[in-house]
Amino acid sequence: MSEQISPPRSVDEAIVAEHAGDERAASPSTWQGLNLLGFALMTVRDALETGS
């Protein structure tokens, strides 16, 4: 079975995908704006990884 790559479903997904390889994406101090969604996603990811 071949692995399919699905296209972005929204403009936001396209932007995230475009910048995923950018080293600045890993450092919240370089993010522009409040980035509430980014911080929420990081919190959820950490909780899932630790099982809490």
Secondary structure, DSSP 8 states (H G I E B T S, - for coil): --------SSHHHHHHHHHTT-GGGG-GGG--S--HHHHHHHHHHHHHHHT-
